[in-house]
Amino acid sequence: MTLAGYQIDTVEAGRLRLDGGAMFGIVPRPLWERRIAPDDRNRIPLAMRCLLLRGHGRTILVDTGLGHKGDAKFQDIYGVDHAHSTLVGSLAALGVRPGDVTDVVLTHLHFDHAGGATTRTATGDPESSPGQALALTFPRAAHYVQRAQWAWAHESPREGASFLPENLDPLDASGRLVLLDGDDAPFPNVVLHVVDGHTRGQQLVRVTDGSRSLLHAADLVPTAAHVPLLWVMAYDVEPLKTIAEKEALLGQAAREGWRLAFEHDPEVASAGVAETDRGFAAVDPSPTLVAGA
């Protein structure tokens, strides 16, 4: 789709599986399994669907999936599937090489959003073990993170399993980490919405031309099934705050006709939002990106 001077494409970075109960919090399994069926380990399939914005002289990637650094145990626990797609492969299909990316916006630093920003590469040093080093996947790009999220990633004991040193340390050492404070975006026709319920300092990217908007909903609304207000994740550090943040943003989306892009929905890439007598609902779901009204 084209919007606000950008060509916007989805970039599939593979699939993973997470516990369905954790993904839907207090929602009973008989309800959520109608939306996304679990496997025999109670895990549901999830996409890692990034966004690519090309325009205004920039090539901007929003999120990076989890990458390829995890060992066999990690891949088994999280049901990692790169046979479906890879980040670099999906970019190549769009004619984009890693060196072409000028900017990487990380909505937050959980491994399934930020892990693909770094990769293991041979060092050429026979003394090194295991003979590999960590490097940026997109070596020319500035990498944008909210300052509050960067601090939180280094101090939150609850989310320690999601903030991995092999994802954070190379960014810190790269000289290409840019810490942002608040909603001001460094790109034209892009608005950031900073939300704290899922994790402190998550930044949602909205592309807008003033009348139409596409909001990359990240982990505030990870799938179309999470549009109803009380359908929030057990992973959220402050679920009541998540509910309040959803109410504000989904209300604005419904009033102004925004489309939401879903990062984790295995089937639905985008949908509109309507406010009904039963609450918020996803409407006009599509497996592709569709411009808002």
N, C-alpha and C positions, 0 to 999 in steps of 0.2 A: 504494500500500500504506500501511497505518498501522502504526506501531511506536513504542513508548516515548513516546506522546503527540504524535507528529508524523504529519501526512499527508506522505508522501514521493513525489515524482514525478520522472521523468526530464525533462530539458529539452534538446532537441536544438538545438545551436548551429551547425549546418552540418556539412559534410564537408570533409576534406582528403585529400591523398595524400602518403605518405612512402616513401622507398626501402625496398623489402622486405628487402634484405640488411641495411640498418642496423637495421630493426625487429627482426630475428631474429638478429643477431650471427653467431655461429659455426655456427648451424644451417644445414645445406645447403639450397639452394633447392629441390631435389626434395622435401624434407620440408615446408618451410613453405608452398610454393605450393599444396599440397593443402588447406591450411587457409584461406588467403586468396590468391586469384589476383591476380598483378600485371598492370599494363597494359604497353603496348609501351615504356614508359620505366622499367620495373622498379619502379614505384610501386604500393603497395597502398592500397585505399580504407579510410579510417578515419573513425569517428564522432568528434564532439566532444559527448559526452553528459554534461551537467551534472546535478546533483541539486538539487532544491528541497525544503526542509524547512519545513513550516508547523505551528507549535504552540508552546506555552509562551509565547505572546505575541510570537513572532519569525517572520520570514519570511527564511530563510537560504538563500542560493545558494552551492553548492559548485562553484567554477570557472566560467569565463565564455566558453570557446572563444577564437577568435583575433580576433573583431571584424571591422571593416570598414575599417581604416586602411591596409591594404596596397595598393601600386600594382599595375598590371597585370603587371609582371614577377614580383612576389612571388606574386600569385595564380596565375600560370602555373606557377611552380616547384613550388608546394605543392598544385596542383590544387584550389584553394579552390572550394567549391560551396555557395553560399547559396541556390540555387534549391531545394535540399532542405529547408532550414529556416534560421531565424535565431534568435538568442538572444531578442531582444525579442518576436519573433512567437510563439515557443513559450511564453514566459511569458504573453503576452496570451491565448493559447488556454486557459491555466489560470486566467485572471482576475486576473493579477498585472501591475501596471504597474511601471516602473522605480522610481518613488517609493515603492512599497510595500515594497521589499526593505530589511530592517533590517540585514542582515549579509551580507557576502561572504567566504567562506573560500577563499583561493587555495592549492591544494595546493602549488604552486610557481609560479615566475614565467616559465617558458618561454612563448613567444608563443601557443601553441595552448591554453594554460590560462588565461592572464592577459590576453591582448590585448583580450578583450571587455569588460574592466572600464573601459576608456576609449573615448571616441569623439571624432571631429572634429565641431566645431560652429561655425557662422558667428559671427564676432566682431562684425560690424556696423561694423568699423573699415576704411575704404577704404584706409588706409595699410598694412594688414597684408597679408602675402603668405604663402600663397595665399588669404588672407581667412578663415582658419579657425583655431580654437584647439582644444586638447585639454581635455576635461572628463570627469568621472566619469560613466559610464553610469547608475550607481545613486547619485544624489547624497546621499541621506540615510543610506547604509549605512556602517557600520564595515567596513573591509577588513583581514582577518587574514592575516598572513604570519609564518612562523617567522623570528626574528631571524637565525639562522644562514643561512637562505636569502636574506634581504635582503642580508646582507653578501657572500655568495657571488656573488650576481647582479652585484655591482659589482666583483668582483675575479677572476673566473674567465675566463682567456683561452680555455680550451677551449670554453666554451659561449657565447662572445660573440654568435654568430649567433642564439641562442635568447633572450637577454636584450636586449630592444630598448628604447632610451631612451624612445621614444614610449609605451611601456607603463609604464615605471618612474617617469619624472619626474612625470607628473600625480599619481600616487599619493603621491609624496614631498611634493608641494606642497599636497595636498588637506586636510591636517589630519585625515584619516579613516583613516590607516594605523595599525594596531595591530600591534606586533611581539610575538610570543609566544615563550616560552622553554620548550620541552619539551611534555609530553603533556597538560597541564591545559587543558581546553576551557572556553570562556566560556559554554557552554550546558548546560542539564540533559540528562542521558541521552546525552551525546555524549562519546566518547573520541577523542583524537588519538594516532596512532602516527607518530612521527617516524623517518624512514628516510633514509639518506644515500647509498645506492649509485647511484641514478639521478642525483641532484643533491643537494648538501648541504642538509639541512633541508627535505626534502619532508615534508608532513604529510598523513596519510591520515585520513579522517573515518569513524568507526564509530558508528552509532546503535545503542543497546542498551537493552533493558528488563531486563537481568540474565539472561534465559534465551535470548532471540533477539537476533541481531545482523545488521546489514547494514554491510559494509565497502565504502566507495568506494575502489577499489584504485588509482585514478589511474595513474601510470606505474611503479609497482612491478609490477603485473600489468595491462598496458594492454588486453589482449584475452583471451578464453578460451583462445586458442592459446598464451598465455604462462604458463599455470598450471604446466606441467612445469618442474621446478626449474631446469634448465640452459637453458631457452629465455629468454634475456635479450637486451636490446638492445645494439647497438654504441654507441648514444648514451649509455649509462651511464658515468659517470665512474669508478666502481669496481665492475666487474661481479662480482667475488668477494664484495664486500659485499652487492650485490643478491641474490646466491644465498643468502647466510646470512640476510638479512632475509626473503626469501621462505620459506625453510625454517621459520623461527620462526613467522611469521604464518600461513602456510598450514597448518602443523601445528596451531596453535591453532584455526584455522577448521574443520579437519576434525574435531577432537575435540569442539568445542562447537557444531557445526552452523551456523556462520555462512553467510550468502549474500554473494557478492562482486558488486558493481556495476562493470561494465566501462565505462570512459570512452571507449575508442577502438574497441571491437569493432563492426563495421558491422551485425552481425546479432544478437548475443547481448548483452542488457542485463544479465543477472544469471545466476549459477549457484552451485551449492554446490561444495564441495571434498571429495574423498575421497582417503585415502592408501591406495594399492594396492601390490601387490608390485612394480609397475613405477614407483612414485613417485606424485606428486600428479597428480590428474586433475580436470577440471571435470565435474560431474555435474548432471543436471536443468537443462540450459541453457534459458533462456527469453528471448523478445524483450521481456519486461516485467520489472518488479521483482516478486519473490516473497518473501514473508516466510520467514525461516529456521525451522528446526525448533524 
